[in-house]
Amino acid sequence: MRYDLTSLDLFITVAQERNLTRAARIKHLAVSAISKRISELEAQIGSPLLIRNARGVDLTPAGQSLLFYARQLKQTLAQLDSELGEYASGVKGHIRIHAITSALSQFLPQDVAAFAALYPQIKFDIEERVGSAVVRAVADGRADLGIIASQTAAQGLETLAYRDDELVLVVPAGHALAQRRSIRFGEALAHEFVGPHLESSVYSLLTREAEKLELPLRLRIRISSFDCMCRLVSNGLGVAVLPRSVVSQYQRSHGLKAVTLAEPWAKRSLLLALRKYDAASPTLRTFIDHLRTA
């Protein structure tokens, strides 16, 4: 079945305005012209799309379904125009990435830099988000690619392995635990914590493991920045659980010690999340392939 793009665009406006007259005014057309386009769509589909009433129009179930897919099609075409326009101007693509702090603090900057050296005409928009927000952004089409921890529910997105990291207990150099080589999480829970944001994957992991041990996770301070967490730990405001490679950047300057967590969950995977690899743009697939071999 072939659909006329102009008719679909007019239908979207009618559906948004719930009024043929207002839609006609917005589109600078006669009401009769828009009504004719809607009637042609209804004849093509074989089902009414609108219910006319004294105040305007409402959507039938068929109309609601058509609105959903017509909006998706319009968004896809807009992205197509944008990307092809970039090719015409000499830019070879545009990738939107939403990622959790662990990925941005450890791996993604150097991976993007290496890719940009190979493909200097590709542009990036990169935003830091908690795991659940990353998943929502990819699902809604606001991001082309997400990077999440394996503990985060992917909500139907396709996921691919990216990197592994290790969580460690971070303490000040003069802390009672600073001389320990390793520690069980249950022992660490005897101390107050500087913790991450409520929606972060690390927070979800720590609360879940504390519940399994039937011990409280005593959060003295919550803050989203890894840098600020290290500074707060350095000033004696609690201990924290952070990726080892993040802590290594601050150990000497902030007087910190990283103690190995003797727990299987302390070693975790980071995942690439996208709607569907096979349906991704060639630019995005090339970047994903680069990340997976980096």
N, C-alpha and C positions, 0 to 999 in steps of 0.2 A: 504494500500500500504506500503510495507516494503522497507526501504532505507538502503543501505550499508554505514556505517559510514566512511569507508576509501574513498569511492567514493565521498561522500559529502565533506570531507576534501580536497581532490584533486581539486574538483570543486571550492571551496573557494579560493584556491591558484591560479588557472587559472583565476578566476574572478578578483582577486586583481592585478595580474601581467598583465592581458590582453594579455598574450602570452604563448602558449603551451611550447615553448622551455625553456623559463625562469622558468616556473612552474616545468618542468621536472628536470631542474638543481637543483632547490631548494629541490625537493622531492627525488632526486637521483634515478630517474626512466627514462626509455626510453620514448621519445615522443609518440611512438606508444602505450605504455602501458596506458599513461594518456588519449590519444585519445580514446582508447577502453573503458575506464571507463566512459568518457563523453558520448560516443555513447550509452552505456548501460543505463545511466540515461535518455537520450533523448527517448530511446525506452520505458523505464518504464513509463515516464511521458506522452509520446505521443505527444511531441512538441519539436522543436529545442530549445536549450539553448544558443548556440553561433552563432554569425555571423562571419565567417572567412573573413579577408581582408588582404591586402598586409603588413600591419604593425603588425598584430596579430589577436585578436578576440575582438568582442564587445558582450554584453549580449542582448539577446532578452527580451521582457517583461516577458516571463516565466523564463528566466535565472535570471532576477532581483528579481523576487519573490522567486525563490529557494535560491538565495544568502541571502536574508533577513532572511528566516526561518532557513537556514543551520547555519548561524552565531549565531542565538538565541539558536539553539540546541547545538552548540559547547560550548557556554558560560554556558549553563545549565549543561552540562556534566562536564565541568571544575569545577563548583561549587560543583557538586556531588562528584567528586574525592577529592576535598579539604575537604569537610565536613566529608566524610567517612574516609579519612586519619586521620583527627583529632580524630575521634572515636577510630581508631586503636591505636593511641598514647596515649589514655587516656583522651583527651580533648573532651568534649561533645557538642561542637558547637561553632559557630562564628557568631556574629550579628553585622552588619554595620548600624550605625545610623547617620543620618544627622538631626540636630535640630536647631530651631531658638534660639536666645539668651535668650528669656524669659523662655523657657523650661529649658535650661541649668543652668540658674541663680537661678531657683526657685525649680523645682520639680525633674528633671531627676537624678541628682547625688544621692539623697537618695533612689530613686526608684531602680536604678541600684545596689546600695550597698545592699539593702534588697534582691534583686533577686540573686546577687552574693553569698550572705550568704547561700541561699538555694541550688544554683547550682554553686559551686566554680570552676567547670572545663569548664565553658563557657567563651569565650573571647569576648571582645567588641572593635570595632573601632568606636569612636564617633567624629564627626566633627561639628563645628559651622558654619552655613550658614544662609543667608537670606531666607525668605519663598519661593520665586520663584526658587532659586537654590536648595532648599530641594526637591521641587516637580520634578524638572528636574533630579536630581540624582536618585530618586526612580523610575521614569519612565524609565530612561536609564539603570537601573540595577546596578548603582554604589553604591546604598544604599539599604538595605533590608527594612528599616523603616525610615519614616520621621516624624518630629513633627512640625506642622505649626499652625498659628493662623487661626481662622475660616474665617477671611476676605480674606485669600489667596486662589486664585482659585486652585482647586485640579487637574484640567486638566485630568479628567477621572480616577483618582486614587480612590481607596476605602478609605473612612475615618471613623474613630471611635472616639467617645468622649474620651478625656484623662483627662484634668483638666480645671478649671476655674481660671481666675485671674482678678484683678482689676487695671485699670490704674488710676494714681493720678498725680496731678500737683506737681512738686518738686521745692521748692524755698529755698533760704538761710534763716537762722533763723531771720535775721534782715530785710528781705524783707517786702515791704508794704502789701503783701498778706499772710504773715506768720501767722497772727492771725485769718485768715478766716477758718471756719470749712468746707465750701464747696464753689465751684465757678462754674459758667457756662463757657464753653469753649470760648464763645465769649468775655467774660471779660479778660480771660487769653491772648487772641490774641493781646491785647494792648501792650504786653511785647515781648521783643526779646527772641527767643528760642535757646536752645542747642538741636539739633535734631539728630536723628539716620541716618543711611545710607539710601541713596535714594531708595534702593530696599527692605528695611525692611517693615514688616507688619505695624509697628507703624507709620512709615512715611506715608505710603499709607493711613492709617486711618486718620491721622491728616490733611493731605492735602485735602482729600475728605470732611471732616467735615468743614474745613475752607472755601472751595468752596461753600458748602451749605449755609453758613452764609454770603457769598460774602465779606469775610474779608481776608486779606493777612496773611499767616503764615510767619512771619519774622524770618528766620533762620540766626543766627549770626555765628554759628559753627555747622558743621555736624561731627559726630564721631560714630563709631560702638560699642565701649565698654561702657557698662552700668556703670562700675566703673569710667571710664574717664568722662562720662557725669555728674555723681554725683560730681566729683572733680571740673569740670568746673562751675557747678551751685554754688557750695560752694564758689568759688572765684568770684562770682558776674558777670559771663559772660552771664547769661541768665537764664530762667526757662526751665523746661523739663517735659515731660510726660513719666512716667516709671511705671512698675508694683509695687504695694504697698509693696509686700514682698521683692523686691529688695531694695527699698528705706530704709526699716526698718533696713537693715544691715549697712547702712551708716549714719543714722540720727544723732546718738550721736557723732561719730568720725568726721563727716564732717560738723556738725552744720546745718542740713537740716530739713525742715518741709514738710510733705506730706499733701496736701490739697485735699479733696475729689472732684472729678469732678462730678458735678450734671448732668450727661449725661447718657442715657441708653447704649450707645456704650462703655462706660468706663468699663463695666463688659463684658468680652469676654471669648470665649472658645478656648482651645488649642486642636488640633486634631492629632490623629495618622494617618499617610497616608502610604498606601502600595498598591502594585499592585492588590493583591487579597488575602483575608484572607484564603479562602478555599484551595488555591494553595500554601500557605506559608509552610515552613519547620516546622516540629514539634517543633523544638527549638524556632523558631520565634513566633509561635502561643502561646507557653507556656509563653514567655516573654510578649507578648501583653496582654494575659489574666491577668498576674501579674500587668501590668501597669493599666489596667482598674479597678482592684479591690483595688489598692493601696490607 
